[in-house]
Amino acid sequence: MARNELRPVVRLKSTAGTGFTYVTRKNRRNDPDRMTLRKYDPVAGRHVDFREER
């Protein structure tokens, strides 16, 4: 399976200021804007918003 620029690897950084990151892929055709997901931050010990960093 070829990896192209349609589904690039993106890093999601915690908005809690802990510096914790998740790594995932996204479809640029469906989501051209920056992605925001609500995930668990183990450093903060709670669920927070994670924003895509470029």
N, C-alpha and C positions, 0 to 999 in steps of 0.2 A: 504494500500500500504506500503510495507516494505521499509525502508530506509537502503540501504547497502552502501558499500564502492565503488561501481562502479560509483555513482553520488554523490561525497562528496560536502559539503558546502565549498566554497572558499571565501576569502575576497579579494577584489580588492582595492588597495591603490593608491591614486593619486600620479603621478610623479611630480606634481607642488609643492610638499612639504607642502601642507596645512594640511595633516593628515586626509582628508576626505576619507571615504571608502564606497564601495558598497558591498553587500553580494549576492552571486548567487550560482548556482550549475553548475557543468560541468561533462561531460562524460569522464572519464579517458581513456577509450578504444579509443575514437576518438581524444582526446587532451591530450596526456601524458605530454607535456611540459607545462611550465607556460603560462597562458593565458594573453593576452594583449588586452584590449578593449578601444576604444575612446569614453568617456562619458563626461557628463557635470559635472563640479566641481562648486557648488554654492558658495564656499568660494573664489575661484579664479575668478569666473564670466565668465568662458569660457570652451570650450571643451578641455580636455587634455587626455593623455594616462593613463589608470589605469592598473597596473600590479598586478598579483596574488602574494600574500605573503603567506608563509607557516609557 
